[in-house]
Amino acid sequence: MKVTLADGKVFEGDYLLVAVGRGPNTSGMGYEEQGIEMDRGFVLADKETLETNVPGVYAVGDIVPGLQLAHRGFAQGIYVAERIAGQNPAPIVESGIERITYCEPELGSVGLSEKQAKEQLGEDAVEVYEYNLGGNGKSQILGTTGFIKLVREKDGPIIGVHMIGSRTSELMGEALLIVNWEAYPEDVASLIHGHPSQHEALGEAALALAGKPLHAHA
């Protein structure tokens, strides 16, 4: 089997995996009849309030354009319930939602990518550091390779954490807090991470980005 890319490059293999993603299952639900604005089956809602163009009608979860993740849908449902109840919940920031791919090795990401950060802040306003898991004792025990990539605003907080490696999904809890609480590399570097553990790699990545590398190459 051969696959030819648009640039002419050819790949040969025994199997071809086609992953087209998922679409919303909203047909026949009566949304259009109620005047709710739609786009290719998605229910369009305000990105901050999640209210549709019909006052008092909200939409959450996979039928709303964006990340199709269960924990996003949970958070949106809670947000809307609290808003209807008259509370004042903080709007959900999409980039602050952790994204995990459960493959082997695992992929984890939260916050802005290096490209997004540079587009928003400018090329010279972003600093990036990649910590190789080869310097992490627990990763050596597990026999995994990979890295943790930190993206920070220059002289500012860490605005993106991205990683690849076995079991790295278990590191995303700390990564989530780092980004959403706008921690500086120096803040994370001062915390003592257990040894040997994989989350120690996050601490050492922050150490390196703070200018104090340990078990890492500058």
C-alpha positions in Angstrom: 0.0 0.0 0.0 1.3 3.4 -0.9 0.2 6.9 0.2 1.4 10.0 -1.6 1.3 13.3 0.2 0.5 16.7 -1.4 4.3 17.5 -1.6 4.9 14.2 -3.5 6.5 12.3 -0.7 5.5 8.6 -0.7 5.0 6.2 2.2 4.7 2.5 1.9 3.1 0.1 4.5 0.9 -2.9 5.2 -1.9 -0.9 6.9 -3.5 2.5 6.6 -5.2 4.1 9.6 -7.7 6.9 8.7 -8.8 9.0 11.7 -11.4 11.6 10.7 -12.5 12.5 14.2 -16.1 12.8 15.4 -19.0 15.0 14.5 -22.0 16.2 16.6 -25.1 14.1 16.6 -27.7 16.8 16.7 -29.9 16.1 13.7 -33.7 15.8 14.4 -33.3 17.4 17.8 -35.4 20.4 16.9 -32.7 23.0 17.4 -33.1 24.7 14.1 -36.9 24.9 14.6 -36.4 26.9 17.8 -34.2 29.3 15.9 -30.9 28.2 17.5 -27.9 29.0 15.3 -26.1 26.0 14.0 -23.0 25.2 11.9 -22.4 21.8 10.3 -24.3 20.2 13.2 -22.6 22.1 15.9 -24.6 24.4 18.2 -23.1 27.9 18.2 -22.8 29.4 21.7 -21.0 32.4 23.2 -17.5 31.2 24.0 -17.6 32.9 27.5 -21.2 32.4 28.6 -22.1 29.3 26.6 -25.5 30.9 25.8 -26.9 30.4 22.3 -28.4 33.2 20.2 -31.8 32.2 21.8 -31.8 33.9 25.3 -31.9 31.4 28.2 -30.8 28.5 26.0 -27.3 27.2 26.7 -25.2 24.5 25.0 -22.3 22.4 26.5 -20.1 19.4 25.6 -19.3 17.9 22.3 -22.1 19.7 20.4 -20.3 23.0 21.0 -17.3 23.7 18.7 -14.0 23.0 20.4 -12.3 20.2 22.3 -14.4 17.1 22.4 -13.3 16.0 25.9 -15.5 14.6 28.7 -13.9 16.8 31.4 -14.6 19.9 29.3 -18.3 18.9 29.1 -18.4 18.3 32.8 -16.9 21.7 33.5 -19.2 23.5 31.1 -22.3 21.8 32.6 -21.2 23.0 36.1 -20.5 26.5 34.8 -24.0 26.8 33.1 -25.7 25.4 36.2 -24.0 27.9 38.5 -24.7 30.7 36.1 -28.4 29.9 35.9 -28.5 29.7 39.7 -27.4 33.3 39.9 -23.8 32.7 40.9 -20.8 34.3 39.1 -18.6 31.4 37.9 -15.3 32.2 36.2 -15.5 31.6 32.4 -13.8 28.5 31.1 -10.6 29.2 29.2 -10.2 26.5 26.5 -6.4 26.6 26.5 -6.3 25.9 30.2 -8.0 22.5 29.7 -5.6 19.6 29.7 -5.4 17.5 26.6 -4.2 13.9 26.9 -3.8 11.2 24.3 -3.8 7.7 25.8 -1.4 5.9 23.4 2.1 4.6 24.0 4.0 6.7 24.7 1.3 9.1 26.1 0.9 12.7 25.1 -0.1 15.5 27.4 -0.6 19.2 26.8 -2.1 22.2 28.6 -1.8 25.9 27.8 -0.4 27.5 24.7 1.9 25.8 22.2 5.2 27.5 21.3 3.7 28.6 18.0 0.6 30.0 19.6 2.6 31.8 22.3 4.8 33.5 19.7 1.8 34.4 17.6 0.1 36.1 20.5 3.1 37.6 22.3 5.8 37.9 19.6 8.9 35.9 18.8 11.1 37.6 21.3 8.6 37.5 24.2 8.6 33.7 24.6 11.2 31.3 26.2 11.1 27.6 25.7 12.9 24.7 27.4 12.7 20.9 26.7 13.7 18.5 29.5 14.7 15.1 28.2 13.3 12.2 30.3 16.7 10.6 29.9 17.7 12.7 32.9 14.8 11.4 35.0 15.5 8.3 37.2 11.9 7.0 37.2 11.6 7.2 33.5 14.8 5.2 33.2 13.3 2.6 35.5 10.2 2.5 33.3 12.3 2.2 30.2 10.6 5.2 28.5 12.1 8.1 26.6 10.5 11.4 25.8 10.5 15.0 27.0 8.7 17.8 28.9 8.5 21.1 27.1 7.8 24.3 29.0 6.7 27.5 27.3 6.9 30.7 29.3 6.4 34.4 28.7 9.8 36.0 28.9 10.4 37.1 32.5 6.8 35.9 33.2 4.8 32.8 34.0 4.8 29.4 32.4 2.0 29.5 29.8 2.3 26.0 28.3 3.3 22.5 29.3 3.7 19.7 26.7 5.0 16.2 27.2 5.5 12.8 25.7 6.5 9.6 27.4 5.0 6.5 29.2 2.6 7.5 32.1 3.1 11.2 31.4 -0.7 11.6 31.7 -0.2 11.3 35.4 1.9 14.5 35.4 -0.8 16.6 33.9 -2.4 17.4 37.2 0.6 19.5 38.2 1.0 20.9 34.7 -2.6 22.0 34.9 -2.0 23.9 38.1 1.2 25.5 36.8 -0.5 27.0 33.8 -3.8 28.0 35.3 -2.3 29.5 38.4 0.3 31.3 36.3 3.3 29.9 38.1 6.8 31.2 37.3 9.6 28.7 36.7 11.2 30.0 40.0 7.9 29.1 41.8 8.0 25.5 40.6 11.8 25.2 41.0 11.5 26.0 44.7 9.2 23.0 45.3 10.8 19.7 46.3 9.6 16.9 44.1 10.0 13.3 45.3 12.8 11.1 44.0 12.6 8.9 42.0 9.4 10.0 40.4 8.3 11.2 37.0 6.9 14.4 38.3 10.4 15.2 39.4 11.0 15.8 35.7 8.6 18.8 35.8 10.5 20.2 38.7 13.8 19.8 37.0 12.4 21.3 33.8 11.4 24.4 35.8 14.8 24.4 37.5 16.5 24.5 34.0 14.1 27.3 32.8 14.9 29.3 35.9 18.6 29.0 35.1 19.5 26.3 37.6 19.6 23.0 35.6 20.1 19.7 37.4 20.5 16.4 35.6 19.9 18.4 32.4 22.0 19.8 29.6 21.8 23.5 29.1 
